[in-house]
Amino acid sequence: MKNVEMTVEGTMLTIRVDLSKEFGPSSTGKTIIIASTEGNVTIPNRQEKIGLNVYRKK
């Protein structure tokens, strides 16, 4: 994962992303990647999965 922190308290999932970070352009070059789970990942200590991408236009 890039720039993604997940925590679970009870049944609440909290996701933290630092919006000041950048990881370069996407594969098409149209957007700048800020955070990504890089596919679907399992939520810590749970059975559910999440897929997250945070990006902005170039």
PDB file of N, CA, C, O and CB in Angstrom:
ATOM      1  N   MET A   1       0.848  -1.181   0.000  1.00  0.00           N
ATOM      2  CA  MET A   1       0.000   0.000   0.000  1.00  0.00           C
ATOM      3  C   MET A   1       0.888   1.236   0.000  1.00  0.00           C
ATOM      4  O   MET A   1       1.983   1.238   0.563  1.00  0.00           O
ATOM      5  CB  MET A   1      -0.962   0.002   1.222  1.00  0.00           C
ATOM      6  N   LYS A   2       0.403   2.259  -0.628  1.00  0.00           N
ATOM      7  CA  LYS A   2       1.108   3.528  -0.680  1.00  0.00           C
ATOM      8  C   LYS A   2       0.279   4.591   0.027  1.00  0.00           C
ATOM      9  O   LYS A   2      -0.823   4.916  -0.416  1.00  0.00           O
ATOM     10  CB  LYS A   2       1.402   3.939  -2.143  1.00  0.00           C
ATOM     11  N   ASN A   3       0.799   5.132   1.119  1.00  0.00           N
ATOM     12  CA  ASN A   3       0.207   6.281   1.792  1.00  0.00           C
ATOM     13  C   ASN A   3      -1.215   6.017   2.285  1.00  0.00           C
ATOM     14  O   ASN A   3      -2.051   6.920   2.261  1.00  0.00           O
ATOM     15  CB  ASN A   3       0.206   7.464   0.864  1.00  0.00           C
ATOM     16  N   VAL A   4      -1.498   4.802   2.728  1.00  0.00           N
ATOM     17  CA  VAL A   4      -2.823   4.440   3.255  1.00  0.00           C
ATOM     18  C   VAL A   4      -2.641   3.774   4.613  1.00  0.00           C
ATOM     19  O   VAL A   4      -1.907   2.794   4.737  1.00  0.00           O
ATOM     20  CB  VAL A   4      -3.592   3.489   2.268  1.00  0.00           C
ATOM     21  N   GLU A   5      -3.309   4.309   5.628  1.00  0.00           N
ATOM     22  CA  GLU A   5      -3.335   3.683   6.956  1.00  0.00           C
ATOM     23  C   GLU A   5      -4.779   3.348   7.278  1.00  0.00           C
ATOM     24  O   GLU A   5      -5.667   4.191   7.149  1.00  0.00           O
ATOM     25  CB  GLU A   5      -2.711   4.621   8.057  1.00  0.00           C
ATOM     26  N   MET A   6      -5.009   2.106   7.702  1.00  0.00           N
ATOM     27  CA  MET A   6      -6.362   1.674   8.066  1.00  0.00           C
ATOM     28  C   MET A   6      -6.366   1.182   9.506  1.00  0.00           C
ATOM     29  O   MET A   6      -5.467   0.454   9.928  1.00  0.00           O
ATOM     30  CB  MET A   6      -6.870   0.562   7.108  1.00  0.00           C
ATOM     31  N   THR A   7      -7.382   1.584  10.250  1.00  0.00           N
ATOM     32  CA  THR A   7      -7.580   1.076  11.604  1.00  0.00           C
ATOM     33  C   THR A   7      -9.053   0.716  11.766  1.00  0.00           C
ATOM     34  O   THR A   7      -9.934   1.329  11.162  1.00  0.00           O
ATOM     35  CB  THR A   7      -7.133   2.127  12.679  1.00  0.00           C
ATOM     36  N   VAL A   8      -9.295  -0.291  12.596  1.00  0.00           N
ATOM     37  CA  VAL A   8     -10.663  -0.720  12.885  1.00  0.00           C
ATOM     38  C   VAL A   8     -10.885  -0.630  14.388  1.00  0.00           C
ATOM     39  O   VAL A   8     -10.118  -1.182  15.176  1.00  0.00           O
ATOM     40  CB  VAL A   8     -10.929  -2.172  12.364  1.00  0.00           C
ATOM     41  N   GLU A   9     -11.944   0.074  14.772  1.00  0.00           N
ATOM     42  CA  GLU A   9     -12.358   0.142  16.174  1.00  0.00           C
ATOM     43  C   GLU A   9     -13.814  -0.311  16.215  1.00  0.00           C
ATOM     44  O   GLU A   9     -14.707   0.385  15.731  1.00  0.00           O
ATOM     45  CB  GLU A   9     -12.177   1.607  16.781  1.00  0.00           C
ATOM     46  N   GLY A  10     -14.039  -1.477  16.793  1.00  0.00           N
ATOM     47  CA  GLY A  10     -15.389  -2.044  16.782  1.00  0.00           C
ATOM     48  C   GLY A  10     -15.769  -2.367  15.354  1.00  0.00           C
ATOM     49  O   GLY A  10     -15.127  -3.188  14.700  1.00  0.00           O
ATOM     50  N   THR A  11     -16.813  -1.718  14.874  1.00  0.00           N
ATOM     51  CA  THR A  11     -17.240  -1.927  13.488  1.00  0.00           C
ATOM     52  C   THR A  11     -16.941  -0.728  12.589  1.00  0.00           C
ATOM     53  O   THR A  11     -17.443  -0.644  11.468  1.00  0.00           O
ATOM     54  CB  THR A  11     -18.722  -2.229  13.448  1.00  0.00           C
ATOM     55  N   MET A  12     -16.124   0.195  13.088  1.00  0.00           N
ATOM     56  CA  MET A  12     -15.801   1.405  12.323  1.00  0.00           C
ATOM     57  C   MET A  12     -14.411   1.307  11.708  1.00  0.00           C
ATOM     58  O   MET A  12     -13.426   1.086  12.413  1.00  0.00           O
ATOM     59  CB  MET A  12     -15.892   2.650  13.219  1.00  0.00           C
ATOM     60  N   LEU A  13     -14.338   1.472  10.387  1.00  0.00           N
ATOM     61  CA  LEU A  13     -13.079   1.495   9.653  1.00  0.00           C
ATOM     62  C   LEU A  13     -12.676   2.944   9.440  1.00  0.00           C
ATOM     63  O   LEU A  13     -13.469   3.747   8.947  1.00  0.00           O
ATOM     64  CB  LEU A  13     -13.199   0.739   8.294  1.00  0.00           C
ATOM     65  N   THR A  14     -11.445   3.281   9.809  1.00  0.00           N
ATOM     66  CA  THR A  14     -10.912   4.618   9.594  1.00  0.00           C
ATOM     67  C   THR A  14      -9.741   4.511   8.623  1.00  0.00           C
ATOM     68  O   THR A  14      -8.841   3.691   8.804  1.00  0.00           O
ATOM     69  CB  THR A  14     -10.471   5.280  10.942  1.00  0.00           C
ATOM     70  N   ILE A  15      -9.767   5.349   7.594  1.00  0.00           N
ATOM     71  CA  ILE A  15      -8.715   5.378   6.588  1.00  0.00           C
ATOM     72  C   ILE A  15      -8.042   6.741   6.653  1.00  0.00           C
ATOM     73  O   ILE A  15      -8.704   7.778   6.640  1.00  0.00           O
ATOM     74  CB  ILE A  15      -9.281   5.093   5.158  1.00  0.00           C
ATOM     75  N   ARG A  16      -6.699   6.721   6.725  1.00  0.00           N
ATOM     76  CA  ARG A  16      -5.926   7.968   6.757  1.00  0.00           C
ATOM     77  C   ARG A  16      -5.028   8.029   5.532  1.00  0.00           C
ATOM     78  O   ARG A  16      -4.314   7.077   5.213  1.00  0.00           O
ATOM     79  CB  ARG A  16      -5.081   8.075   8.062  1.00  0.00           C
ATOM     80  N   VAL A  17      -5.079   9.189   4.840  1.00  0.00           N
ATOM     81  CA  VAL A  17      -4.260   9.439   3.658  1.00  0.00           C
ATOM     82  C   VAL A  17      -3.675  10.829   3.787  1.00  0.00           C
ATOM     83  O   VAL A  17      -4.400  11.786   4.060  1.00  0.00           O
ATOM     84  CB  VAL A  17      -5.088   9.294   2.339  1.00  0.00           C
ATOM     85  N   ASP A  18      -2.354  10.954   3.590  1.00  0.00           N
ATOM     86  CA  ASP A  18      -1.695  12.257   3.604  1.00  0.00           C
ATOM     87  C   ASP A  18      -1.827  12.853   2.206  1.00  0.00           C
ATOM     88  O   ASP A  18      -1.159  12.404   1.274  1.00  0.00           O
ATOM     89  CB  ASP A  18      -0.183  12.139   4.039  1.00  0.00           C
ATOM     90  N   LEU A  19      -2.685  13.862   2.055  1.00  0.00           N
ATOM     91  CA  LEU A  19      -2.967  14.440   0.749  1.00  0.00           C
ATOM     92  C   LEU A  19      -1.826  15.293   0.206  1.00  0.00           C
ATOM     93  O   LEU A  19      -1.889  15.747  -0.937  1.00  0.00           O
ATOM     94  CB  LEU A  19      -4.212  15.265   0.825  1.00  0.00           C
ATOM     95  N   SER A  20      -0.787  15.518   1.002  1.00  0.00           N
ATOM     96  CA  SER A  20       0.359  16.304   0.528  1.00  0.00           C
ATOM     97  C   SER A  20       1.380  15.446  -0.219  1.00  0.00           C
ATOM     98  O   SER A  20       2.296  15.983  -0.841  1.00  0.00           O
ATOM     99  CB  SER A  20       1.036  16.997   1.703  1.00  0.00           C
ATOM    100  N   LYS A  21       1.235  14.123  -0.165  1.00  0.00           N
ATOM    101  CA  LYS A  21       2.194  13.227  -0.826  1.00  0.00           C
ATOM    102  C   LYS A  21       1.780  12.935  -2.259  1.00  0.00           C
ATOM    103  O   LYS A  21       0.599  12.972  -2.603  1.00  0.00           O
ATOM    104  CB  LYS A  21       2.327  11.915  -0.047  1.00  0.00           C
ATOM    105  N   GLU A  22       2.782  12.642  -3.090  1.00  0.00           N
ATOM    106  CA  GLU A  22       2.541  12.235  -4.471  1.00  0.00           C
ATOM    107  C   GLU A  22       3.459  11.071  -4.800  1.00  0.00           C
ATOM    108  O   GLU A  22       4.582  10.999  -4.301  1.00  0.00           O
ATOM    109  CB  GLU A  22       2.765  13.418  -5.460  1.00  0.00           C
ATOM    110  N   PHE A  23       2.980  10.156  -5.643  1.00  0.00           N
ATOM    111  CA  PHE A  23       3.766   8.996  -6.051  1.00  0.00           C
ATOM    112  C   PHE A  23       3.947   8.950  -7.560  1.00  0.00           C
ATOM    113  O   PHE A  23       4.172   7.881  -8.127  1.00  0.00           O
ATOM    114  CB  PHE A  23       3.105   7.713  -5.569  1.00  0.00           C
ATOM    115  N   GLY A  24       3.850  10.096  -8.211  1.00  0.00           N
ATOM    116  CA  GLY A  24       4.084  10.177  -9.636  1.00  0.00           C
ATOM    117  C   GLY A  24       2.828   9.972 -10.456  1.00  0.00           C
ATOM    118  O   GLY A  24       1.731   9.819  -9.919  1.00  0.00           O
ATOM    119  N   PRO A  25       3.010   9.971 -11.781  1.00  0.00           N
ATOM    120  CA  PRO A  25       1.861   9.862 -12.671  1.00  0.00           C
ATOM    121  C   PRO A  25       1.303   8.442 -12.734  1.00  0.00           C
ATOM    122  O   PRO A  25       2.002   7.464 -12.466  1.00  0.00           O
ATOM    123  CB  PRO A  25       2.243  10.320 -14.058  1.00  0.00           C
ATOM    124  N   SER A  26       0.037   8.361 -13.093  1.00  0.00           N
ATOM    125  CA  SER A  26      -0.596   7.057 -13.334  1.00  0.00           C
ATOM    126  C   SER A  26      -0.011   6.456 -14.615  1.00  0.00           C
ATOM    127  O   SER A  26       0.782   7.098 -15.303  1.00  0.00           O
ATOM    128  CB  SER A  26      -2.162   7.196 -13.445  1.00  0.00           C
ATOM    129  N   SER A  27      -0.403   5.240 -14.921  1.00  0.00           N
ATOM    130  CA  SER A  27       0.131   4.573 -16.113  1.00  0.00           C
ATOM    131  C   SER A  27      -0.256   5.308 -17.399  1.00  0.00           C
ATOM    132  O   SER A  27       0.481   5.254 -18.383  1.00  0.00           O
ATOM    133  CB  SER A  27      -0.367   3.128 -16.173  1.00  0.00           C
ATOM    134  N   THR A  28      -1.400   5.991 -17.401  1.00  0.00           N
ATOM    135  CA  THR A  28      -1.804   6.747 -18.595  1.00  0.00           C
ATOM    136  C   THR A  28      -1.209   8.151 -18.612  1.00  0.00           C
ATOM    137  O   THR A  28      -1.184   8.809 -19.652  1.00  0.00           O
ATOM    138  CB  THR A  28      -3.325   6.835 -18.671  1.00  0.00           C
ATOM    139  N   GLY A  29      -0.730   8.606 -17.454  1.00  0.00           N
ATOM    140  CA  GLY A  29      -0.147   9.937 -17.374  1.00  0.00           C
ATOM    141  C   GLY A  29      -1.150  11.052 -17.212  1.00  0.00           C
ATOM    142  O   GLY A  29      -0.773  12.224 -17.214  1.00  0.00           O
ATOM    143  N   LYS A  30      -2.424  10.718 -17.071  1.00  0.00           N
ATOM    144  CA  LYS A  30      -3.461  11.748 -16.956  1.00  0.00           C
ATOM    145  C   LYS A  30      -3.661  12.237 -15.529  1.00  0.00           C
ATOM    146  O   LYS A  30      -4.183  13.330 -15.312  1.00  0.00           O
ATOM    147  CB  LYS A  30      -4.765  11.220 -17.488  1.00  0.00           C
ATOM    148  N   THR A  31      -3.249  11.430 -14.558  1.00  0.00           N
ATOM    149  CA  THR A  31      -3.451  11.792 -13.149  1.00  0.00           C
ATOM    150  C   THR A  31      -2.172  11.579 -12.349  1.00  0.00           C
ATOM    151  O   THR A  31      -1.258  10.878 -12.785  1.00  0.00           O
ATOM    152  CB  THR A  31      -4.601  10.970 -12.537  1.00  0.00           C
ATOM    153  N   ILE A  32      -2.124  12.194 -11.176  1.00  0.00           N
ATOM    154  CA  ILE A  32      -1.029  12.015 -10.231  1.00  0.00           C
ATOM    155  C   ILE A  32      -1.545  11.155  -9.083  1.00  0.00           C
ATOM    156  O   ILE A  32      -2.576  11.472  -8.490  1.00  0.00           O
ATOM    157  CB  ILE A  32      -0.483  13.396  -9.713  1.00  0.00           C
ATOM    158  N   ILE A  33      -0.851  10.084  -8.767  1.00  0.00           N
ATOM    159  CA  ILE A  33      -1.269   9.179  -7.697  1.00  0.00           C
ATOM    160  C   ILE A  33      -0.880   9.767  -6.352  1.00  0.00           C
ATOM    161  O   ILE A  33       0.267  10.163  -6.145  1.00  0.00           O
ATOM    162  CB  ILE A  33      -0.641   7.777  -7.878  1.00  0.00           C
ATOM    163  N   ILE A  34      -1.847   9.821  -5.434  1.00  0.00           N
ATOM    164  CA  ILE A  34      -1.621  10.315  -4.073  1.00  0.00           C
ATOM    165  C   ILE A  34      -1.578   9.161  -3.089  1.00  0.00           C
ATOM    166  O   ILE A  34      -0.764   9.166  -2.166  1.00  0.00           O
ATOM    167  CB  ILE A  34      -2.714  11.315  -3.667  1.00  0.00           C
ATOM    168  N   ALA A  35      -2.448   8.165  -3.274  1.00  0.00           N
ATOM    169  CA  ALA A  35      -2.491   6.998  -2.385  1.00  0.00           C
ATOM    170  C   ALA A  35      -3.171   5.848  -3.098  1.00  0.00           C
ATOM    171  O   ALA A  35      -4.016   6.056  -3.969  1.00  0.00           O
ATOM    172  CB  ALA A  35      -3.229   7.327  -1.061  1.00  0.00           C
ATOM    173  N   SER A  36      -2.795   4.624  -2.722  1.00  0.00           N
ATOM    174  CA  SER A  36      -3.417   3.462  -3.328  1.00  0.00           C
ATOM    175  C   SER A  36      -3.200   2.227  -2.462  1.00  0.00           C
ATOM    176  O   SER A  36      -2.152   2.058  -1.839  1.00  0.00           O
ATOM    177  CB  SER A  36      -2.865   3.232  -4.735  1.00  0.00           C
ATOM    178  N   THR A  37      -4.208   1.375  -2.439  1.00  0.00           N
ATOM    179  CA  THR A  37      -4.020   0.071  -1.812  1.00  0.00           C
ATOM    180  C   THR A  37      -3.373  -0.894  -2.801  1.00  0.00           C
ATOM    181  O   THR A  37      -3.021  -2.015  -2.435  1.00  0.00           O
ATOM    182  CB  THR A  37      -5.368  -0.492  -1.307  1.00  0.00           C
ATOM    183  N   GLU A  38      -3.216  -0.464  -4.045  1.00  0.00           N
ATOM    184  CA  GLU A  38      -2.619  -1.270  -5.111  1.00  0.00           C
ATOM    185  C   GLU A  38      -3.379  -2.577  -5.316  1.00  0.00           C
ATOM    186  O   GLU A  38      -2.803  -3.665  -5.311  1.00  0.00           O
ATOM    187  CB  GLU A  38      -1.154  -1.565  -4.795  1.00  0.00           C
ATOM    188  N   GLY A  39      -4.676  -2.435  -5.495  1.00  0.00           N
ATOM    189  CA  GLY A  39      -5.556  -3.588  -5.646  1.00  0.00           C
ATOM    190  C   GLY A  39      -6.407  -3.765  -4.403  1.00  0.00           C
ATOM    191  O   GLY A  39      -6.397  -2.923  -3.505  1.00  0.00           O
ATOM    192  N   ASN A  40      -7.132  -4.850  -4.358  1.00  0.00           N
ATOM    193  CA  ASN A  40      -7.991  -5.131  -3.205  1.00  0.00           C
ATOM    194  C   ASN A  40      -7.170  -5.786  -2.105  1.00  0.00           C
ATOM    195  O   ASN A  40      -6.414  -6.725  -2.355  1.00  0.00           O
ATOM    196  CB  ASN A  40      -9.181  -6.040  -3.606  1.00  0.00           C
ATOM    197  N   VAL A  41      -7.325  -5.279  -0.877  1.00  0.00           N
ATOM    198  CA  VAL A  41      -6.608  -5.821   0.282  1.00  0.00           C
ATOM    199  C   VAL A  41      -7.601  -6.102   1.399  1.00  0.00           C
ATOM    200  O   VAL A  41      -8.671  -5.496   1.459  1.00  0.00           O
ATOM    201  CB  VAL A  41      -5.501  -4.839   0.768  1.00  0.00           C
ATOM    202  N   THR A  42      -7.244  -7.015   2.272  1.00  0.00           N
ATOM    203  CA  THR A  42      -8.094  -7.351   3.408  1.00  0.00           C
ATOM    204  C   THR A  42      -7.956  -6.283   4.489  1.00  0.00           C
ATOM    205  O   THR A  42      -6.852  -5.839   4.801  1.00  0.00           O
ATOM    206  CB  THR A  42      -7.732  -8.745   3.972  1.00  0.00           C
ATOM    207  N   ILE A  43      -9.080  -5.883   5.049  1.00  0.00           N
ATOM    208  CA  ILE A  43      -9.088  -4.928   6.159  1.00  0.00           C
ATOM    209  C   ILE A  43      -8.483  -5.631   7.376  1.00  0.00           C
ATOM    210  O   ILE A  43      -8.793  -6.794   7.633  1.00  0.00           O
ATOM    211  CB  ILE A  43     -10.552  -4.403   6.465  1.00  0.00           C
ATOM    212  N   PRO A  44      -7.617  -4.933   8.130  1.00  0.00           N
ATOM    213  CA  PRO A  44      -6.946  -5.576   9.263  1.00  0.00           C
ATOM    214  C   PRO A  44      -7.907  -6.293  10.218  1.00  0.00           C
ATOM    215  O   PRO A  44      -8.887  -5.712  10.684  1.00  0.00           O
ATOM    216  CB  PRO A  44      -6.161  -4.545  10.031  1.00  0.00           C
ATOM    217  N   ASN A  45      -7.609  -7.555  10.495  1.00  0.00           N
ATOM    218  CA  ASN A  45      -8.366  -8.378  11.439  1.00  0.00           C
ATOM    219  C   ASN A  45      -9.837  -8.565  11.064  1.00  0.00           C
ATOM    220  O   ASN A  45     -10.681  -8.773  11.936  1.00  0.00           O
ATOM    221  CB  ASN A  45      -8.284  -7.771  12.800  1.00  0.00           C
ATOM    222  N   ARG A  46     -10.144  -8.491   9.761  1.00  0.00           N
ATOM    223  CA  ARG A  46     -11.511  -8.645   9.277  1.00  0.00           C
ATOM    224  C   ARG A  46     -11.515  -9.536   8.046  1.00  0.00           C
ATOM    225  O   ARG A  46     -10.455  -9.908   7.543  1.00  0.00           O
ATOM    226  CB  ARG A  46     -12.144  -7.272   8.958  1.00  0.00           C
ATOM    227  N   GLN A  47     -12.707  -9.880   7.556  1.00  0.00           N
ATOM    228  CA  GLN A  47     -12.828 -10.657   6.327  1.00  0.00           C
ATOM    229  C   GLN A  47     -13.100  -9.767   5.117  1.00  0.00           C
ATOM    230  O   GLN A  47     -12.887 -10.184   3.979  1.00  0.00           O
ATOM    231  CB  GLN A  47     -13.935 -11.690   6.470  1.00  0.00           C
ATOM    232  N   GLU A  48     -13.568  -8.553   5.357  1.00  0.00           N
ATOM    233  CA  GLU A  48     -13.895  -7.641   4.269  1.00  0.00           C
ATOM    234  C   GLU A  48     -12.625  -7.171   3.553  1.00  0.00           C
ATOM    235  O   GLU A  48     -11.529  -7.157   4.115  1.00  0.00           O
ATOM    236  CB  GLU A  48     -14.685  -6.435   4.802  1.00  0.00           C
ATOM    237  N   LYS A  49     -12.821  -6.789   2.298  1.00  0.00           N
ATOM    238  CA  LYS A  49     -11.718  -6.271   1.500  1.00  0.00           C
ATOM    239  C   LYS A  49     -12.035  -4.850   1.051  1.00  0.00           C
ATOM    240  O   LYS A  49     -13.195  -4.440   1.020  1.00  0.00           O
ATOM    241  CB  LYS A  49     -11.445  -7.180   0.280  1.00  0.00           C
ATOM    242  N   ILE A  50     -10.975  -4.099   0.700  1.00  0.00           N
ATOM    243  CA  ILE A  50     -11.137  -2.728   0.220  1.00  0.00           C
ATOM    244  C   ILE A  50     -10.150  -2.485  -0.911  1.00  0.00           C
ATOM    245  O   ILE A  50      -9.033  -3.003  -0.899  1.00  0.00           O
ATOM    246  CB  ILE A  50     -10.928  -1.698   1.370  1.00  0.00           C
ATOM    247  N   GLY A  51     -10.575  -1.692  -1.886  1.00  0.00           N
ATOM    248  CA  GLY A  51      -9.710  -1.219  -2.958  1.00  0.00           C
ATOM    249  C   GLY A  51      -9.821   0.296  -2.988  1.00  0.00           C
ATOM    250  O   GLY A  51     -10.921   0.832  -3.121  1.00  0.00           O
ATOM    251  N   LEU A  52      -8.702   0.990  -2.867  1.00  0.00           N
ATOM    252  CA  LEU A  52      -8.738   2.453  -2.755  1.00  0.00           C
ATOM    253  C   LEU A  52      -7.699   3.079  -3.662  1.00  0.00           C
ATOM    254  O   LEU A  52      -6.547   2.645  -3.694  1.00  0.00           O
ATOM    255  CB  LEU A  52      -8.506   2.897  -1.303  1.00  0.00           C
ATOM    256  N   ASN A  53      -8.112   4.108  -4.406  1.00  0.00           N
ATOM    257  CA  ASN A  53      -7.191   4.932  -5.181  1.00  0.00           C
ATOM    258  C   ASN A  53      -7.545   6.387  -4.921  1.00  0.00           C
ATOM    259  O   ASN A  53      -8.709   6.774  -5.021  1.00  0.00           O
ATOM    260  CB  ASN A  53      -7.258   4.593  -6.713  1.00  0.00           C
ATOM    261  N   VAL A  54      -6.543   7.196  -4.588  1.00  0.00           N
ATOM    262  CA  VAL A  54      -6.725   8.627  -4.432  1.00  0.00           C
ATOM    263  C   VAL A  54      -5.788   9.282  -5.439  1.00  0.00           C
ATOM    264  O   VAL A  54      -4.591   8.995  -5.465  1.00  0.00           O
ATOM    265  CB  VAL A  54      -6.435   9.108  -2.948  1.00  0.00           C
ATOM    266  N   TYR A  55      -6.345  10.169  -6.274  1.00  0.00           N
ATOM    267  CA  TYR A  55      -5.535  10.784  -7.321  1.00  0.00           C
ATOM    268  C   TYR A  55      -6.100  12.166  -7.649  1.00  0.00           C
ATOM    269  O   TYR A  55      -7.207  12.515  -7.239  1.00  0.00           O
ATOM    270  CB  TYR A  55      -5.494   9.887  -8.593  1.00  0.00           C
ATOM    271  N   ARG A  56      -5.317  12.941  -8.395  1.00  0.00           N
ATOM    272  CA  ARG A  56      -5.794  14.237  -8.873  1.00  0.00           C
ATOM    273  C   ARG A  56      -5.397  14.391 -10.338  1.00  0.00           C
ATOM    274  O   ARG A  56      -4.458  13.751 -10.810  1.00  0.00           O
ATOM    275  CB  ARG A  56      -5.217  15.407  -8.010  1.00  0.00           C
ATOM    276  N   LYS A  57      -6.116  15.236 -11.036  1.00  0.00           N
ATOM    277  CA  LYS A  57      -5.788  15.475 -12.444  1.00  0.00           C
ATOM    278  C   LYS A  57      -4.426  16.165 -12.526  1.00  0.00           C
ATOM    279  O   LYS A  57      -4.057  16.959 -11.661  1.00  0.00           O
ATOM    280  CB  LYS A  57      -6.892  16.339 -13.143  1.00  0.00           C
ATOM    281  N   LYS A  58      -3.710  15.846 -13.565  1.00  0.00           N
ATOM    282  CA  LYS A  58      -2.382  16.410 -13.774  1.00  0.00           C
ATOM    283  C   LYS A  58      -2.452  17.851 -14.175  1.00  0.00           C
ATOM    284  O   LYS A  58      -1.418  18.482 -14.392  1.00  0.00           O
ATOM    285  CB  LYS A  58      -1.633  15.633 -14.816  1.00  0.00           C
TER     286      LYS A  58
END
